[in-house]
Structure formats: structure tokens, C-alpha cells
Amino acid sequence: MGYKILIEVVGDYYQPALKSLTKEINKIDPKNEFIKYLGHLDHKRLPDYYKTIDIFIFASSCEAYGQVLAEAMRSGLPIACSNKSALPAVLGDCGLYFDPDEIDSIVAVLVRLISSTKIRSKIAKNAYLRSKSLNWNSTSKNTFEFIL
């Protein structure tokens, strides 16, 4: 589509999945010019890393909560997110959703984000504001209100 992008994949790995990822990266980008696997980043380094990226893509299909998503929200990033699992409950209406099993769905969301500074700014601001309510005090209060 002509976009000049750099995709950085961050996180620990499961060996068979890493082997598959590496194979795909080598097939698509044999010179490693626009897709990089960074591996695990220490939590202390994440806030600085988040400041270097333009769009946060969270394509997980099975999350119990989505702590990494909450961190990206708190960093004020525009977010493209999987519509699976608990992720919509965490992000609410503060991001754009895609089906991680459907390439066309992912592409459509990314094109929308890349093409619109206005959408990116709105999502980033709203995600940051929503992240302020994601804390242990409100979580425990809501849990006890539900139980009682």
C-alpha cells in the first residue's frame, strides 16, 4: 500500500511460535528492514520504549486481563486491538478493534489509524483518560460491590 512502516514485535516467546514467526519474517522481510523481533523488554524499559512508537497493536487472541494493553493506554498511545477475550472490556471505546484471525480486518484498522491524525489523537487521549480508572482501588471496590 506504499506506507513506510517499521513493525517491532515485543515479548517473550514460546519456541514453536518463535520459529514460525521467524520463518514468516524471513519470508516477508529477508533483509530485516521493516520487521524486527525485539524479544523480551524489561518492565523498567517499557515506558521509554512506548514513547518511541506511533501506534500500539495488540493482536492477542486469549488474554485474561490485558496488562500490556493497560500499560499502552497509560502511555497515551493510539491503539489497534484484538476484539477477543477480555480486551474490549479493558479498552472500551478507546481504540479500534480487529479480528486477529482475519488479515483484512487488521489491515482495515491499521489503514484507518495510519491515515488519520485526528483518529489517532482522539484514541490516544481517550485511552489515557480511561487508563486512570484502571487501578487496584477501583478494581477491588467494583469486585466487592459485585460480591456483596
N, C-alpha and C positions, 0 to 999 in steps of 0.2 A: 504493500500500500504506500510505500515511499517514506514512511516515518523513520527517522533516525532515532533508534532506541538502544538502551542497554538494559538487559534483563539480568538482575542479580538474584540468585536463589540462595536463601539463607536458612540454615537449620541443620540439626543433627540428621543422621541418616540410618536407614535400615539397609544393610548391604545389598540385597537383591534389588531394592528400589534405586539405590545409588547407581548400580551397574546399568540399569535400564535408563536412568536419567542421563548418565554419561554417554551412553550409546546414542541417544537421541540428540544430545547437544553436539556430539561429534559429527552426526549426520547433517544437522541443520547449519551448524556453525563450526566447520572443521578448523578454522584458524582462531577460534575463541575471540572473535572481535566484538560480538554483541550479546553473548550469553555467557555468564560466569556463575560457577557454583562456588560460593564463599564458605560453605560449611557452617559449623557452629560458631557463633559470635558470643563472647562473654556478655552476660547481662549488663555489666558495667559499661560496656562499649555501645550498647544498643541505642541509648538516647542520642549520642553523637552520630551514629550511623543513620538513624531516622532523619536527621537534619540534612542528609545528603541526597535523599530520594524525592522524587516528584509525585509518584503515585504508588500507593501500597496495594498490592494484590494478594488477597488471602483466599487461596483456592482449595482449602481443606474440605474434605467430604465427611469428616467424622471428628467433631470436637465436642467435648463435654461442656466447655465454657468458652474458650477462645481468649486466653490471657494475652497472647501476642496481638490479637485484634484490639483488645482494650489498650494495650501499650501504643499501638499505632494511632488510635483515636486520641489518646492523651498527647501525642506528639503533633496533633493538628494536621494530619495527612489526609488528602483525598483518598477514598478507599473504594476499591472494586472487590467485592466479596462473594464468596460462595453462598448460595441460598440453602445450604444443607445444615442439618443439625441445629445446634443452639445459636448459631451465628446471627440470624436475623433478630433474635431476642436481645443479643448484646448490642448490635449496631443500630437496630431500629430503622428509622428512615434517614439515617445519616450516611448513606453510602449507596452505591449502585450494585445490584445483585446480578449474578450469573449462575447458570448451571455448570458446575465444574466438569461434568461429563459431556458437555456439548461445546465443541470448539466455536461454533458460530455465535453462541451465547456469550462466550468470553470475549471474542473479537468485537462484538457489537458494543459491549460495555466499555471496553478499552478505547475504542474509537470515539465514543461519546466523551469520555474523560479527556483524552488527548486533544480533542477538537475544541473544547470549551473551557477557557479560563474561568468563566463565570460559574459553571457547574463545579469545577474543582475547588474554587474558593468557598462556595456555599457548603459543599460537603465537608471540607476540612474544618470550617468554623463550627458547623453543627456537630460533627463528630467530637471535636474538642469539648464543646459545651456538654454534650451527653456524657462524655467520659468522667466529668466531675461528679456525676451521680453514681459512678461505679466504684464504690468503696466498701470496706468491711462494715462500717457503721450502718449504711443503708441496707446492705445485704442482710446483716443479722436482724435488723429491725423488720424488714419485709418477711424474713423467714419466720420469726416468732409471731408476727401478726397472722401469717398464714396458718401456723400450727395452732395457735390459740384461737 
